[in-house]
Each structure stands twice: as C-alpha cells, then as structure tokens.
C-alpha cells in the first residue's frame, strides 16, 4: 500500500485528503500545514494521522512514498523538488510551477530518479470532459473548428499571479487533453483594476490549420459562468459546468458547403445549414479527484506515464507565459516553441 502525505491543508488540501482516504490502494499517513487550527480539523476528520507544521518534518521520512502538494503556488516548485530529491513521488496542485524553467527542472529530476510527477489538472478527470474527449475524437464529430470558453465569477483575487494562471489554466489543461496538436501562438489582452496582476483577460490560441480557441476569464463578474462551445464540421457541443444536470449537450448542427461550383463562380458557393437532434450523454458522476488519485496511484504502482504528467504541466505553463507576455505587449501574438506531445 502506498503511503501518502499531504503538504497544505487550506482550500484544496481537504479535498485531496478525502479522496486519498477512500482509495483502497493508498494510505493517508500525515498532513503538514503551518496553521494549528487546520491541523486540528484534520485530526478530527482523520483520527490517527500525524500532523506537523513544517513540511521538512515529513520529507525525510522513509515510510512515506508520495506527497500531494496543495500549498500556495509560489511554493510548488521548492516543495516538489525537495520531495523528488528525497525519492518521493509527487502530485502537485495546478500550476505545476511558477515558470517553464522550474517545470523542466522538476521533470528532469523525476525522470532521473524514476519517480512519478503529476499535476492535478482536475477538470481533465471530470466525467464531462472525459466524455467530451470521447465525442470529439469520434469521426462522427468531424474536424474541430473552434473552442470558445467563458469562465467568470466574482472571484478571489490571487496575490501570486494573474487571472490566466488561476482560471484560464483549466481551459488550457482541457485543450491539451482534447486536441492532439500543439498551440503555436497566443494573443492575450488583460487589465488590472486594482493594485496587482490582471483580474480580467481574453486569450486567443492559434494552431496549425483552421482551428482557433478563445478563452475569456474575469474575477469581476456578477454571476458565475462556466460555459464552453466546441464546434466541429459535423457536430457541436455545449458544455456548461454550472448546470446541475445535462452538463454536456451534443447538437447535430452544422454548415455544409457545396464546392462543386466553377472557379469563376467561387463566391456563389452554396451553404446549407443542417439542423438535427440534440442529446445529452450520460456522464460519470464520480468526483474528479477520485480519478486523479487513482491515476496517481496507478502510475506509482506500474510506472506508466499519468495523463496529466509533468510534460502536460509544462505545456500549459509555456502557454501561460506566452499569454502573459502578450498582455504586456497589448495583444501582440507570441509564438510558443517546443510544444512537444508525449502520450
């Protein structure tokens, strides 16, 4: 049985603890957090686990096989690197690190030591997104034309990074798992209405071929919206994560173009609008984090590469860095190099 400890028991740590505790192939042995009240809550929920205020007290322990890191993002790299250097497998809350250089360092360390490095891109493991991936990769969906997302709410302002690193990271992780092609360039604009980083931003992603993606994120919206449209040449998908039921709806709609006209009459191509049925597929309602922990444990046990491995985290970070640079340049497109897929 894999012995797991959690570093950080604030917002996300309790969710990790709950799902680690119910997995029969691992055992939650310890939790570290600097706040005494949080540790007291953890001990009430999980009698018998060890708690401590400093991660250093746990890193050197030989009876711990893996760490789940849910601390503030500014500490992800330092803690993950220390855990890897002590021979521990690591699951890190998003983002994997604060820069692509840091992410590359973590990937290299994990590979040299034969350890699992995984980033908690939770949305990739939801029933809705896994079903969308299945639908989009079906030939019946056709060629993917666009991905258009709105992710807004009256949010919690983050002191460590701009809104793209907090909210748009979810869409980037979904796109990374959904599309088998790299992002080539990004154009982004944003604004800070208070002291600090941008609290509203719009990001456009460019790929090879006729595919485009657009993501709008906002911490100053009066309502919470989590809505994505994915358009294909034969079908279209509406994904509404706020919807309590029928989060995914598939529309048999599209545009068919008659290209048999002669070159002289190219402007007279006939366009036919096809309208068919709408249906809502049945989704797996298992909590996404349960799948995250199962994937982490499976990777440790078998040595298989997890779906959201360090390379996936690195691709997302490179895009976030390019988008941040583009915002500084008021929307000027920034190329993204070395976006390599390793499946």
N, C-alpha and C positions, 0 to 999 in steps of 0.2 A: 504493500500500500504506500502511495506517495504522500510524504509528509509536507504540508504546505503551511507557510506563514504569510500573513498579510502586513504590509507596511502602509499605514494610513487608514484610519477608521473614521473619516469625516463624512462626505456626501456619498461617495461610491463604495467605500470600504464595506459598509454593512451589507450591500447587495452582493458583493463578492463573497463575503463570509457566509451568507445564507446559502448560496449555491455550492460553495465548496463543502459545506457541512452535510449536504444531502447527496453528494456524489459518493457512491459506494467504493470507488477506486482511489480515493484520496482521503486524507485526514487533516482537519484544521487543528494545528497544534499551538499556534501563537499569533498574537496581534501586537504591533507596535504603533504607538501614537503619542505625541507629546502632551496631549490633554488628558488629565486624570479622569474627568467626567466621561469621556468617550470610552476609556478603558474599563471603567466601572460598568458602563452599559454593555460592553462586550462580554464581560464576565457574567453578568446577569443572564444574557441570552445564551451563552455557551459555557456552562459550568465545567470547570476542569481545564480550560485552555490557559496558557500562560500569557501574561501581558507585561509589557515594559514600555518605557517612554522613549528609549533610544533604539534605532534600527541596528546600531553596532552590537547590541547585546545578542542579536539573533544571527547576524551574518556569519559568525564564526562557528556556529553550532553544526556539528557533523550529522546530527539526527534530522536536520531539515533538508529536504530535497529541492524545494522550489519556493519562490517568492512571487506573490501577487502585489504589485506596486500601485497604490491608489493615493499617492501624495500629490501636492500641487505640482503642476507641470515643470516648474523650474528645477525641481529635484529629481525628475525622472532619470536623467542621464547618469548622474552621480550614483544614485542608489542601484540602478540596473547594472552599471559597470562593476560596482563593488560586489554585487551578488554573483555575477558571472565569474569574476576573478576568484571568488570563493567556491567555484564549482557548482553553483546553483542554477537551475532552470528558472526562467523569468517570464512572467506575464505582466505587461505594462499597460496602464490606462492610457488612452489617447491624450495628446500625441506621444509617439514613441520617445521623442527627444526634442530639444529646442532648436536643432539645426541638422542639415543633412550630414555635416561632418561628424556630429555626435552619433547620429543614427548609423553611419558607416562604421564607426568605431565599435559600437555595440554588436553589429552584425559580424564583424571580423572576429571579435572576442568570442562570441558564441560559436562560430564555425571552427575556430582553432581548438576549442575545448569540447566540441561535440555536444553542445547544450542546446536546448530549445529556447528560442527567443520569439515571443509572440506579443502582438499588440492587440489590445481589447477594442477593436472596431466593432462595437456591439451590433450596430444595425445590419451588418453583413450576415449575422446569425439569426435575425428575426424571421419568423415564418413568412412575413410579407415579402421581404427582399429575396429570400431563397426561392420563393415561388416566382417572383418577377424574373430572376435569373434563368429559371427553367423555361419560362414563357418566351423570353427574348431570344434564347438560344435555339428555340424550336424554329425550323424552317418556315412554319406557317406564319410566324410573326413578320417575316420579310427582313429587309435591310433596315437597320436602325438609322433614323434621320436626326433625332434630337432627344435631349434630356433637359427638361426645364423644371426647376425646383424653386419653391418659396419656403423658407424656413425662418419664421419670425415670431417674436413674442416680446412681452415687456420683461426683459431678461436681467440676469445677474451679471453686472459688469465685472470682467475679469482683469485683474491687475497685471497679469503676466504677459498677455498677448492680445492681438486684435480679434475682432469677431470671426474672421475667417478661420483662425486656429481653433475657435471654440465651436462654431456651428457648421461652417462650410466643410470642415473635416469629415462630417458624417456623409455628406454627398460625395466627397472625393473618395471615401472608402467604398461607398456603394458603386460608384462608377468604375473603380478599379476592379471590383469583382464582377461587374456586369459586362464590361466591354473588353474584348481581347485585343485591344490596341492601345498604344501609349498616347498620352496627352503630349502634343508637340509644342504648344504655346498657350499662354494665358494673358488675358487682358482684364484688369480689375480697376474699379473706382470705389472710393470709400470716403467716409467723413467722420471726424470726431467732434461731437457736440459738447464734450466735456474735456477736462484735462485727461490726457492719456491717449490710448490707442483708439483706432476707428471702432465705432459702435454700429455702423451701418455700411454694407458693402454689396457690390454687384460684381460677379465674376463670370467671364465667358471663356470657355475652353475650346481649343481648336485641335483637330485630329487630322490624320491622313484621310482624304476622301470627303464626301458630303455628309459629314457628321458634326454637329455642334452641341455644346452643352452650356446652359446658363443657370447660375445659382444666385438667388437673392437672399441675403441674411440681414436681420435687423433686431436690435435689442430694444427698440423704442416703438414697437407696435402695440396697439390696444388689445389685440387678440392673439391667441396662439394659432399659427397656421403651419402645418407640415404637409405640403401638397406637392406632388411631383407628377409631371406628364412625360411619358416616354412614347415617342411616335415612331412607328415603323412603316414600311412601304405597304404592308397588308393589314396590320392591326395596330391598335393604340392602347395604352394603359394609363389609368388614373390611379395613383397611389396616394391615399390620404391617411396618414398615420394617426391623426386625431380621431378619425372615425372609429367608434367603438366596435362596429361590425362592418363587414364588407370593405375592408381597408384597400383591397385591390379590385379594380373593375377593368375588364377587358372589353374593348369596343371593336367590333368588326366594321371599322370605318376606314376610309382611305380615299386617295385620289388616283385614278388610272388615266394615263396619258396615251393617246393614240399617236405614235411617232411614225406612222406609215405615210405621212404627207411628204410631198416632194420638197427638196431644199428651198425651192422658190416660195413655198407656202409654209415655211417653218413656223412663222408667227401664228399660224392658224391651227396648230396642234389642238386636237380635241381633248378636253379634260372631262372625265366622268367622275362624279362623286358617288362613292359606294357607301351605302348605309345598311349595316346588318344588325345583328343582335348584340346586346350587352350581357355579359355574365360575370359573376363574382366567384372565383375559385375558392375552394375550401383551403384554409390556411392552418398550418401547425401553430397551436396557441401556447406551446411550451415557452417559458421565459427564455429570451435570447441568451442571457448569461449562463443558463444551464448548458446550452450548446457550447458556449465559449469555454467553460471549464472542462467539459467533456473533450473538446478538441485539444486543449492544453494537456490534459492527462494522457490522451491517446498519443500525442506527439512525443511526450516524455517516454512512454512505455515502448513505443515502436521505432522511434527515431524518424518518423515521417514528418515532412515539412507541413506545418499548420497552414490553414487557408490564409490567415492574416499574419504572416510571418514578418520578420524584420524587413525583408525586401518590400513588402506591401506598405509597411510603415514608412520606409524611405521614399517610395514613390509619392506618397501623399505629402510628405514634408517638402520634397523638392517642388511640388506644385504650389504649396502654401508659400514657400519662399519666393517663387517667381511672381505669385499674385501680390504679395506684399511689396515687392519691388515695382510692379506695375502700378500699384496705387500711388507709390511715391512719384512715379512718372506721369500721374494723371491719366492712366488708362492705356499708356503705350504698351503694345504687346511685348511680352518677354518670352523668349524661347526657353524650352526645358530640354536639357541634354541628358543623355544616358538613362532614359526611362526604359529599363530592361525588365521584361516579364520572365519570371522563373516560376513555372507552375509545377 
